[in-house]
Amino acid sequence: MNRIPSVNLQDFLSEDPSRKQKFINEIGKAYEDIGFVALKGHFLDDELVDNLYKEVKNFFNLPLETKRSYEIEGIGGQRGYVSFGKESAKGKKEGDLKEFWHFGQYVEDDPERAKEYPDNVEVKELPEFNKIGKDTYQMLEKTAKYVLRALALFLDLEETYFDNYIHNGNSILRPIHYPPILEEPENAVRAAAHGDINLITLLMGAQGRGLQVQNHKGEWIDAIAEPDELMINVGDMLSRHTNNKLKSTIHRVVNPPRELWGTSRYSIPFFMHPISEMKLNVLDSCIDDNHPKQFDDITAGEFLNERLIELGLKK
């Protein structure tokens, strides 16, 4: 497996049962084999994507003191700005060469759930920033819902199995800026090798070289999407829940060749999280004599908290 398979969500959304089943088989096999797919036919349109990148670049171009005014203490970086070098991969002491922003869930029908999450942070210098962020968040959340429906069917679950767990889930949209590299990095890369915490990640901005995925042989392969594709991978929560039937693959963002050090890179992942009380206990259908239960029972909220501490974002 030396390339990332490409699938089209419109096959799943079609009224044709054979096209729908083809999508289920293709995405299921890809997630068993390498844990990544490139997805066409999603709900983001070109205008929204263009506007989002414009607003994200506008934000990261603000003076550092302005950006830092949006860095909120005491919430583990869950909303607003996280400054350069703050986050490091699990087990790595060097901070990643990036700064980023977090948009979180927009709860509109559950006052108790709304109290569980920090409020989104409004950037007063950029009147369109938050609106476009919200629109993108909701289109990616909608795309993720149908990907998870396909995976539910692949796992012999009821199609809407994940729906109630992801409605008002603790998902995060993270615009990332990897600034120009000004001096030789000491053991630091733009994003060190890691697995994602969540159920699935939908990544915008994987069109150029940089993102690499580790295959079963331990080889690093480039993951490059077409302009109309999202890169979507399995996270550790879904891997646990399926007893590692669906693979959470280690990936990284490497530094560019020296001649490109002077350029910025932007990428925008959407981390699809469930509600905190979802049980990530291994599904019975994923346990048999050849595949004994590999993971202890845990809720999504407990697992997230453990990982945020490991990442240095929570004390």
Short mmCIF file of the C-alpha atoms (twelve columns), coordinates in Angstrom:
data_MODEL
# 
_entry.id   MODEL 
# 
loop_
_atom_site.group_PDB 
_atom_site.id 
_atom_site.type_symbol 
_atom_site.label_atom_id 
_atom_site.label_alt_id 
_atom_site.label_comp_id 
_atom_site.label_asym_id 
_atom_site.label_seq_id 
_atom_site.Cartn_x 
_atom_site.Cartn_y 
_atom_site.Cartn_z 
_atom_site.pdbx_PDB_model_num 
ATOM 1   C CA . MET A 1   0.000   0.000   0.000  1 
ATOM 2   C CA . ASN A 2   2.022   2.935   -1.313 1 
ATOM 3   C CA . ARG A 3   -0.707  5.410   -2.151 1 
ATOM 4   C CA . ILE A 4   -3.823  6.763   -0.479 1 
ATOM 5   C CA . PRO A 5   -7.054  5.361   -2.021 1 
ATOM 6   C CA . SER A 6   -9.590  7.869   -3.404 1 
ATOM 7   C CA . VAL A 7   -13.368 7.532   -2.863 1 
ATOM 8   C CA . ASN A 8   -16.391 9.659   -3.781 1 
ATOM 9   C CA . LEU A 9   -19.056 10.411  -1.169 1 
ATOM 10  C CA . GLN A 10  -21.609 10.924  -3.948 1 
ATOM 11  C CA . ASP A 11  -21.539 7.132   -4.467 1 
ATOM 12  C CA . PHE A 12  -22.760 6.654   -0.896 1 
ATOM 13  C CA . LEU A 13  -25.377 9.426   -1.219 1 
ATOM 14  C CA . SER A 14  -26.744 8.065   -4.514 1 
ATOM 15  C CA . GLU A 15  -30.023 6.140   -4.735 1 
ATOM 16  C CA . ASP A 16  -28.147 3.249   -6.364 1 
ATOM 17  C CA . PRO A 17  -27.606 0.390   -3.829 1 
ATOM 18  C CA . SER A 18  -24.620 -0.992  -5.754 1 
ATOM 19  C CA . ARG A 19  -22.846 2.409   -5.785 1 
ATOM 20  C CA . LYS A 20  -23.565 2.825   -2.085 1 
ATOM 21  C CA . GLN A 21  -22.164 -0.634  -1.297 1 
ATOM 22  C CA . LYS A 22  -19.105 0.053   -3.469 1 
ATOM 23  C CA . PHE A 23  -18.320 3.131   -1.348 1 
ATOM 24  C CA . ILE A 24  -18.807 1.174   1.916  1 
ATOM 25  C CA . ASN A 25  -16.471 -1.594  0.699  1 
ATOM 26  C CA . GLU A 26  -13.819 0.836   -0.583 1 
ATOM 27  C CA . ILE A 27  -13.654 3.064   2.495  1 
ATOM 28  C CA . GLY A 28  -13.824 0.096   4.870  1 
ATOM 29  C CA . LYS A 29  -10.960 -1.700  3.135  1 
ATOM 30  C CA . ALA A 30  -8.862  1.491   3.000  1 
ATOM 31  C CA . TYR A 31  -9.319  2.009   6.737  1 
ATOM 32  C CA . GLU A 32  -8.412  -1.620  7.444  1 
ATOM 33  C CA . ASP A 33  -5.294  -1.348  5.260  1 
ATOM 34  C CA . ILE A 34  -3.834  2.129   5.832  1 
ATOM 35  C CA . GLY A 35  -6.321  4.243   7.796  1 
ATOM 36  C CA . PHE A 36  -6.500  7.103   5.239  1 
ATOM 37  C CA . VAL A 37  -8.655  7.957   2.209  1 
ATOM 38  C CA . ALA A 38  -8.892  10.952  -0.119 1 
ATOM 39  C CA . LEU A 39  -12.584 11.923  -0.389 1 
ATOM 40  C CA . LYS A 40  -14.296 13.673  -3.299 1 
ATOM 41  C CA . GLY A 41  -17.961 14.700  -3.361 1 
ATOM 42  C CA . HIS A 42  -18.043 16.344  0.086  1 
ATOM 43  C CA . PHE A 43  -20.195 19.309  1.170  1 
ATOM 44  C CA . LEU A 44  -17.589 22.105  0.952  1 
ATOM 45  C CA . ASP A 45  -17.880 24.336  -2.099 1 
ATOM 46  C CA . ASP A 46  -14.944 26.180  -3.682 1 
ATOM 47  C CA . GLU A 47  -16.156 29.631  -2.639 1 
ATOM 48  C CA . LEU A 48  -16.380 28.655  1.037  1 
ATOM 49  C CA . VAL A 49  -12.912 27.081  0.917  1 
ATOM 50  C CA . ASP A 50  -11.405 30.163  -0.760 1 
ATOM 51  C CA . ASN A 51  -13.044 32.495  1.760  1 
ATOM 52  C CA . LEU A 52  -11.875 30.374  4.687  1 
ATOM 53  C CA . TYR A 53  -8.247  30.394  3.548  1 
ATOM 54  C CA . LYS A 54  -8.401  34.158  3.031  1 
ATOM 55  C CA . GLU A 55  -9.750  34.714  6.568  1 
ATOM 56  C CA . VAL A 56  -7.297  32.254  8.130  1 
ATOM 57  C CA . LYS A 57  -4.339  33.974  6.452  1 
ATOM 58  C CA . ASN A 58  -5.702  37.348  7.579  1 
ATOM 59  C CA . PHE A 59  -5.820  36.099  11.167 1 
ATOM 60  C CA . PHE A 60  -2.313  34.638  11.239 1 
ATOM 61  C CA . ASN A 61  -0.994  37.867  9.662  1 
ATOM 62  C CA . LEU A 62  -2.259  39.896  12.636 1 
ATOM 63  C CA . PRO A 63  0.412   41.217  15.045 1 
ATOM 64  C CA . LEU A 64  1.528   38.612  17.578 1 
ATOM 65  C CA . GLU A 65  0.236   40.682  20.509 1 
ATOM 66  C CA . THR A 66  -3.214  40.796  18.877 1 
ATOM 67  C CA . LYS A 67  -3.239  37.025  18.316 1 
ATOM 68  C CA . ARG A 68  -2.067  36.407  21.880 1 
ATOM 69  C CA . SER A 69  -5.005  38.426  23.187 1 
ATOM 70  C CA . TYR A 70  -7.142  35.515  21.928 1 
ATOM 71  C CA . GLU A 71  -5.157  32.870  23.826 1 
ATOM 72  C CA . ILE A 72  -7.482  31.756  26.623 1 
ATOM 73  C CA . GLU A 73  -5.890  30.382  29.796 1 
ATOM 74  C CA . GLY A 74  -7.259  27.373  31.647 1 
ATOM 75  C CA . ILE A 75  -9.181  25.594  28.866 1 
ATOM 76  C CA . GLY A 76  -6.447  23.348  27.476 1 
ATOM 77  C CA . GLY A 77  -6.339  25.245  24.184 1 
ATOM 78  C CA . GLN A 78  -9.852  24.102  23.254 1 
ATOM 79  C CA . ARG A 79  -10.945 27.475  21.808 1 
ATOM 80  C CA . GLY A 80  -9.226  30.481  20.321 1 
ATOM 81  C CA . TYR A 81  -5.504  30.865  19.617 1 
ATOM 82  C CA . VAL A 82  -2.650  28.507  20.558 1 
ATOM 83  C CA . SER A 83  0.745   30.113  20.032 1 
ATOM 84  C CA . PHE A 84  3.802   28.785  18.215 1 
ATOM 85  C CA . GLY A 85  5.528   25.729  19.709 1 
ATOM 86  C CA . LYS A 86  2.957   25.158  22.491 1 
ATOM 87  C CA . GLU A 87  1.848   21.675  21.369 1 
ATOM 88  C CA . SER A 88  4.140   18.670  21.128 1 
ATOM 89  C CA . ALA A 89  3.446   15.126  19.970 1 
ATOM 90  C CA . LYS A 90  2.963   12.404  22.615 1 
ATOM 91  C CA . GLY A 91  6.388   11.441  23.995 1 
ATOM 92  C CA . LYS A 92  8.226   14.327  22.289 1 
ATOM 93  C CA . LYS A 93  9.609   17.291  24.233 1 
ATOM 94  C CA . GLU A 94  10.191  19.634  21.260 1 
ATOM 95  C CA . GLY A 95  7.172   21.745  20.352 1 
ATOM 96  C CA . ASP A 96  5.771   21.473  16.835 1 
ATOM 97  C CA . LEU A 97  6.615   24.344  14.455 1 
ATOM 98  C CA . LYS A 98  3.069   25.671  14.225 1 
ATOM 99  C CA . GLU A 99  0.475   28.064  15.619 1 
ATOM 100 C CA . PHE A 100 -3.246  27.401  15.340 1 
ATOM 101 C CA . TRP A 101 -6.817  28.417  16.102 1 
ATOM 102 C CA . HIS A 102 -9.724  26.350  17.436 1 
ATOM 103 C CA . PHE A 103 -13.390 26.659  16.496 1 
ATOM 104 C CA . GLY A 104 -15.608 24.370  18.594 1 
ATOM 105 C CA . GLN A 105 -19.158 23.065  18.616 1 
ATOM 106 C CA . TYR A 106 -22.155 25.389  18.088 1 
ATOM 107 C CA . VAL A 107 -24.774 23.910  20.447 1 
ATOM 108 C CA . GLU A 108 -28.200 25.343  19.649 1 
ATOM 109 C CA . ASP A 109 -30.667 22.795  21.041 1 
ATOM 110 C CA . ASP A 110 -29.265 21.563  24.365 1 
ATOM 111 C CA . PRO A 111 -28.514 24.137  27.109 1 
ATOM 112 C CA . GLU A 112 -26.923 21.524  29.389 1 
ATOM 113 C CA . ARG A 113 -24.544 20.353  26.678 1 
ATOM 114 C CA . ALA A 114 -23.669 23.976  25.829 1 
ATOM 115 C CA . LYS A 115 -22.449 24.466  29.424 1 
ATOM 116 C CA . GLU A 116 -19.981 21.597  28.949 1 
ATOM 117 C CA . TYR A 117 -17.989 23.411  26.239 1 
ATOM 118 C CA . PRO A 118 -16.070 26.701  26.302 1 
ATOM 119 C CA . ASP A 119 -17.593 29.472  24.180 1 
ATOM 120 C CA . ASN A 120 -16.153 30.154  20.748 1 
ATOM 121 C CA . VAL A 121 -13.880 33.195  20.649 1 
ATOM 122 C CA . GLU A 122 -14.868 36.158  18.443 1 
ATOM 123 C CA . VAL A 123 -12.080 37.921  16.530 1 
ATOM 124 C CA . LYS A 124 -13.198 41.539  16.499 1 
ATOM 125 C CA . GLU A 125 -10.572 42.658  13.958 1 
ATOM 126 C CA . LEU A 126 -11.989 40.319  11.275 1 
ATOM 127 C CA . PRO A 127 -15.796 40.544  10.971 1 
ATOM 128 C CA . GLU A 128 -16.099 37.549  8.572  1 
ATOM 129 C CA . PHE A 129 -13.645 35.202  10.323 1 
ATOM 130 C CA . ASN A 130 -16.077 33.613  12.769 1 
ATOM 131 C CA . LYS A 131 -19.007 33.335  10.348 1 
ATOM 132 C CA . ILE A 132 -16.926 31.557  7.706  1 
ATOM 133 C CA . GLY A 133 -15.364 29.347  10.367 1 
ATOM 134 C CA . LYS A 134 -18.830 28.301  11.564 1 
ATOM 135 C CA . ASP A 135 -20.067 27.576  8.021  1 
ATOM 136 C CA . THR A 136 -17.007 25.418  7.326  1 
ATOM 137 C CA . TYR A 137 -17.337 23.615  10.660 1 
ATOM 138 C CA . GLN A 138 -20.927 22.664  9.892  1 
ATOM 139 C CA . MET A 139 -20.215 21.450  6.337  1 
ATOM 140 C CA . LEU A 140 -17.330 19.283  7.542  1 
ATOM 141 C CA . GLU A 141 -19.470 17.921  10.380 1 
ATOM 142 C CA . LYS A 142 -22.157 17.001  7.828  1 
ATOM 143 C CA . THR A 143 -19.560 15.263  5.614  1 
ATOM 144 C CA . ALA A 144 -18.208 13.346  8.625  1 
ATOM 145 C CA . LYS A 145 -21.712 12.146  9.553  1 
ATOM 146 C CA . TYR A 146 -22.103 10.337  6.230  1 
ATOM 147 C CA . VAL A 147 -18.593 8.876   6.348  1 
ATOM 148 C CA . LEU A 148 -19.420 7.435   9.779  1 
ATOM 149 C CA . ARG A 149 -22.729 6.088   8.449  1 
ATOM 150 C CA . ALA A 150 -20.798 4.189   5.788  1 
ATOM 151 C CA . LEU A 151 -18.399 2.846   8.405  1 
ATOM 152 C CA . ALA A 152 -21.304 1.774   10.636 1 
ATOM 153 C CA . LEU A 153 -22.635 -0.351  7.774  1 
ATOM 154 C CA . PHE A 154 -19.150 -1.736  7.093  1 
ATOM 155 C CA . LEU A 155 -19.002 -2.792  10.770 1 
ATOM 156 C CA . ASP A 156 -22.459 -4.462  10.544 1 
ATOM 157 C CA . LEU A 157 -23.994 -1.799  12.798 1 
ATOM 158 C CA . GLU A 158 -27.214 0.126   12.194 1 
ATOM 159 C CA . GLU A 159 -26.509 2.908   9.672  1 
ATOM 160 C CA . THR A 160 -27.222 5.777   12.088 1 
ATOM 161 C CA . TYR A 161 -25.314 4.142   14.993 1 
ATOM 162 C CA . PHE A 162 -22.942 7.123   15.365 1 
ATOM 163 C CA . ASP A 163 -25.519 9.896   14.765 1 
ATOM 164 C CA . ASN A 164 -26.565 10.510  18.374 1 
ATOM 165 C CA . TYR A 165 -22.968 10.304  19.597 1 
ATOM 166 C CA . ILE A 166 -21.715 12.991  17.188 1 
ATOM 167 C CA . HIS A 167 -24.715 15.361  17.426 1 
ATOM 168 C CA . ASN A 168 -23.354 18.245  19.532 1 
ATOM 169 C CA . GLY A 169 -20.102 16.302  19.874 1 
ATOM 170 C CA . ASN A 170 -16.889 17.906  21.082 1 
ATOM 171 C CA . SER A 171 -15.517 18.380  17.550 1 
ATOM 172 C CA . ILE A 172 -12.825 20.926  16.715 1 
ATOM 173 C CA . LEU A 173 -11.948 22.829  13.526 1 
ATOM 174 C CA . ARG A 174 -8.263  23.751  13.637 1 
ATOM 175 C CA . PRO A 175 -6.770  26.175  11.089 1 
ATOM 176 C CA . ILE A 176 -2.993  25.681  11.362 1 
ATOM 177 C CA . HIS A 177 -0.206  27.987  10.214 1 
ATOM 178 C CA . TYR A 178 3.275   26.518  9.801  1 
ATOM 179 C CA . PRO A 179 5.365   29.707  9.532  1 
ATOM 180 C CA . PRO A 180 8.495   30.093  7.389  1 
ATOM 181 C CA . ILE A 181 11.487  28.291  8.946  1 
ATOM 182 C CA . LEU A 182 14.098  30.925  9.775  1 
ATOM 183 C CA . GLU A 183 16.869  28.775  11.269 1 
ATOM 184 C CA . GLU A 184 17.928  25.124  11.459 1 
ATOM 185 C CA . PRO A 185 15.255  23.398  13.605 1 
ATOM 186 C CA . GLU A 186 16.681  21.420  16.536 1 
ATOM 187 C CA . ASN A 187 14.915  18.059  16.284 1 
ATOM 188 C CA . ALA A 188 11.656  19.892  15.571 1 
ATOM 189 C CA . VAL A 189 9.321   19.363  12.607 1 
ATOM 190 C CA . ARG A 190 6.116   21.052  11.568 1 
ATOM 191 C CA . ALA A 191 4.107   18.225  13.161 1 
ATOM 192 C CA . ALA A 192 5.905   15.262  14.739 1 
ATOM 193 C CA . ALA A 193 4.723   11.693  14.156 1 
ATOM 194 C CA . HIS A 194 1.418   11.122  15.939 1 
ATOM 195 C CA . GLY A 195 -1.972  9.457   15.833 1 
ATOM 196 C CA . ASP A 196 -5.138  11.553  16.172 1 
ATOM 197 C CA . ILE A 197 -7.245  11.315  19.336 1 
ATOM 198 C CA . ASN A 198 -10.749 11.457  17.850 1 
ATOM 199 C CA . LEU A 199 -13.120 9.283   15.758 1 
ATOM 200 C CA . ILE A 200 -12.116 10.584  12.303 1 
ATOM 201 C CA . THR A 201 -10.193 13.616  11.016 1 
ATOM 202 C CA . LEU A 202 -11.139 15.516  7.846  1 
ATOM 203 C CA . LEU A 203 -8.164  17.481  6.529  1 
ATOM 204 C CA . MET A 204 -8.271  20.460  4.183  1 
ATOM 205 C CA . GLY A 205 -5.004  21.625  2.677  1 
ATOM 206 C CA . ALA A 206 -3.176  18.353  1.905  1 
ATOM 207 C CA . GLN A 207 -2.610  19.361  -1.717 1 
ATOM 208 C CA . GLY A 208 1.172   19.852  -1.481 1 
ATOM 209 C CA . ARG A 209 3.960   17.633  -0.183 1 
ATOM 210 C CA . GLY A 210 4.485   17.576  3.578  1 
ATOM 211 C CA . LEU A 211 1.908   15.187  5.052  1 
ATOM 212 C CA . GLN A 212 3.285   11.655  5.307  1 
ATOM 213 C CA . VAL A 213 1.604   8.442   6.460  1 
ATOM 214 C CA . GLN A 214 3.313   5.328   7.832  1 
ATOM 215 C CA . ASN A 215 2.231   2.099   6.123  1 
ATOM 216 C CA . HIS A 216 2.284   -1.415  7.629  1 
ATOM 217 C CA . LYS A 217 5.927   -1.907  6.656  1 
ATOM 218 C CA . GLY A 218 6.936   1.215   8.580  1 
ATOM 219 C CA . GLU A 219 7.608   3.144   5.356  1 
ATOM 220 C CA . TRP A 220 6.636   6.826   5.126  1 
ATOM 221 C CA . ILE A 221 4.518   7.608   2.061  1 
ATOM 222 C CA . ASP A 222 3.375   11.019  0.828  1 
ATOM 223 C CA . ALA A 223 -0.331  11.737  1.277  1 
ATOM 224 C CA . ILE A 224 -1.267  14.292  -1.373 1 
ATOM 225 C CA . ALA A 225 -4.906  15.112  -2.150 1 
ATOM 226 C CA . GLU A 226 -6.348  16.500  -5.374 1 
ATOM 227 C CA . PRO A 227 -7.669  20.093  -5.128 1 
ATOM 228 C CA . ASP A 228 -11.266 18.827  -4.712 1 
ATOM 229 C CA . GLU A 229 -10.434 16.172  -2.098 1 
ATOM 230 C CA . LEU A 230 -10.350 16.022  1.677  1 
ATOM 231 C CA . MET A 231 -7.905  13.631  3.341  1 
ATOM 232 C CA . ILE A 232 -9.822  11.625  5.972  1 
ATOM 233 C CA . ASN A 233 -8.208  9.330   8.538  1 
ATOM 234 C CA . VAL A 234 -9.219  7.134   11.444 1 
ATOM 235 C CA . GLY A 235 -8.444  8.413   14.951 1 
ATOM 236 C CA . ASP A 236 -7.553  6.503   18.101 1 
ATOM 237 C CA . MET A 237 -11.122 6.574   19.488 1 
ATOM 238 C CA . LEU A 238 -12.512 4.733   16.465 1 
ATOM 239 C CA . SER A 239 -9.536  2.375   16.411 1 
ATOM 240 C CA . ARG A 240 -10.185 1.434   20.072 1 
ATOM 241 C CA . HIS A 241 -13.918 1.059   19.480 1 
ATOM 242 C CA . THR A 242 -13.283 -1.362  16.585 1 
ATOM 243 C CA . ASN A 243 -10.479 -3.317  18.329 1 
ATOM 244 C CA . ASN A 244 -8.031  -1.878  15.769 1 
ATOM 245 C CA . LYS A 245 -9.988  -3.330  12.848 1 
ATOM 246 C CA . LEU A 246 -10.022 0.243   11.487 1 
ATOM 247 C CA . LYS A 247 -6.468  1.587   11.751 1 
ATOM 248 C CA . SER A 248 -5.421  4.862   13.371 1 
ATOM 249 C CA . THR A 249 -2.298  5.450   11.319 1 
ATOM 250 C CA . ILE A 250 0.769   7.350   12.514 1 
ATOM 251 C CA . HIS A 251 1.344   10.448  10.364 1 
ATOM 252 C CA . ARG A 252 3.508   13.580  10.404 1 
ATOM 253 C CA . VAL A 253 4.116   16.887  8.597  1 
ATOM 254 C CA . VAL A 254 7.776   17.093  7.581  1 
ATOM 255 C CA . ASN A 255 9.768   20.256  7.036  1 
ATOM 256 C CA . PRO A 256 10.055  21.319  3.400  1 
ATOM 257 C CA . PRO A 257 13.323  21.253  1.440  1 
ATOM 258 C CA . ARG A 258 15.637  24.083  2.463  1 
ATOM 259 C CA . GLU A 259 14.823  26.132  -0.667 1 
ATOM 260 C CA . LEU A 260 11.184  26.301  0.517  1 
ATOM 261 C CA . TRP A 261 11.926  27.206  4.150  1 
ATOM 262 C CA . GLY A 262 10.828  30.780  3.480  1 
ATOM 263 C CA . THR A 263 7.232   29.744  2.710  1 
ATOM 264 C CA . SER A 264 4.265   29.269  5.017  1 
ATOM 265 C CA . ARG A 265 2.072   26.162  4.954  1 
ATOM 266 C CA . TYR A 266 -1.596  26.179  5.954  1 
ATOM 267 C CA . SER A 267 -3.737  23.161  6.710  1 
ATOM 268 C CA . ILE A 268 -7.159  22.895  8.315  1 
ATOM 269 C CA . PRO A 269 -8.141  19.636  10.026 1 
ATOM 270 C CA . PHE A 270 -11.598 18.973  11.445 1 
ATOM 271 C CA . PHE A 271 -11.366 16.578  14.392 1 
ATOM 272 C CA . MET A 272 -14.680 14.726  14.703 1 
ATOM 273 C CA . HIS A 273 -15.265 13.974  18.391 1 
ATOM 274 C CA . PRO A 274 -18.329 12.366  19.963 1 
ATOM 275 C CA . ILE A 275 -20.096 13.541  23.105 1 
ATOM 276 C CA . SER A 276 -18.016 12.900  26.221 1 
ATOM 277 C CA . GLU A 277 -20.167 10.087  27.621 1 
ATOM 278 C CA . MET A 278 -19.891 7.863   24.511 1 
ATOM 279 C CA . LYS A 279 -18.488 4.506   25.576 1 
ATOM 280 C CA . LEU A 280 -15.463 3.540   23.474 1 
ATOM 281 C CA . ASN A 281 -15.685 -0.060  24.715 1 
ATOM 282 C CA . VAL A 282 -14.617 -2.539  22.028 1 
ATOM 283 C CA . LEU A 283 -17.578 -3.549  19.841 1 
ATOM 284 C CA . ASP A 284 -18.619 -7.195  20.328 1 
ATOM 285 C CA . SER A 285 -18.663 -7.639  16.543 1 
ATOM 286 C CA . CYS A 286 -14.924 -6.823  16.429 1 
ATOM 287 C CA . ILE A 287 -13.898 -9.525  18.940 1 
ATOM 288 C CA . ASP A 288 -13.308 -13.175 18.017 1 
ATOM 289 C CA . ASP A 289 -10.823 -15.976 18.740 1 
ATOM 290 C CA . ASN A 290 -8.259  -14.440 16.368 1 
ATOM 291 C CA . HIS A 291 -8.899  -10.890 17.587 1 
ATOM 292 C CA . PRO A 292 -9.211  -10.839 21.391 1 
ATOM 293 C CA . LYS A 293 -10.220 -7.595  23.098 1 
ATOM 294 C CA . GLN A 294 -7.171  -5.267  23.065 1 
ATOM 295 C CA . PHE A 295 -8.420  -2.203  24.972 1 
ATOM 296 C CA . ASP A 296 -9.906  -1.419  28.391 1 
ATOM 297 C CA . ASP A 297 -13.338 0.172   28.652 1 
ATOM 298 C CA . ILE A 298 -13.254 3.987   28.677 1 
ATOM 299 C CA . THR A 299 -15.490 6.921   27.731 1 
ATOM 300 C CA . ALA A 300 -14.590 9.449   25.038 1 
ATOM 301 C CA . GLY A 301 -14.330 12.213  27.641 1 
ATOM 302 C CA . GLU A 302 -11.933 10.234  29.842 1 
ATOM 303 C CA . PHE A 303 -9.794  9.297   26.855 1 
ATOM 304 C CA . LEU A 304 -9.631  12.891  25.573 1 
ATOM 305 C CA . ASN A 305 -8.591  14.180  28.991 1 
ATOM 306 C CA . GLU A 306 -5.756  11.631  29.216 1 
ATOM 307 C CA . ARG A 307 -4.453  12.608  25.790 1 
ATOM 308 C CA . LEU A 308 -4.627  16.388  26.354 1 
ATOM 309 C CA . ILE A 309 -2.410  15.918  29.418 1 
ATOM 310 C CA . GLU A 310 0.054   13.823  27.341 1 
ATOM 311 C CA . LEU A 311 0.147   16.560  24.665 1 
ATOM 312 C CA . GLY A 312 1.025   19.238  27.198 1 
ATOM 313 C CA . LEU A 313 -2.208  21.172  26.599 1 
ATOM 314 C CA . LYS A 314 -3.634  20.322  30.053 1 
ATOM 315 C CA . LYS A 315 -1.942  20.032  33.420 1 
# 
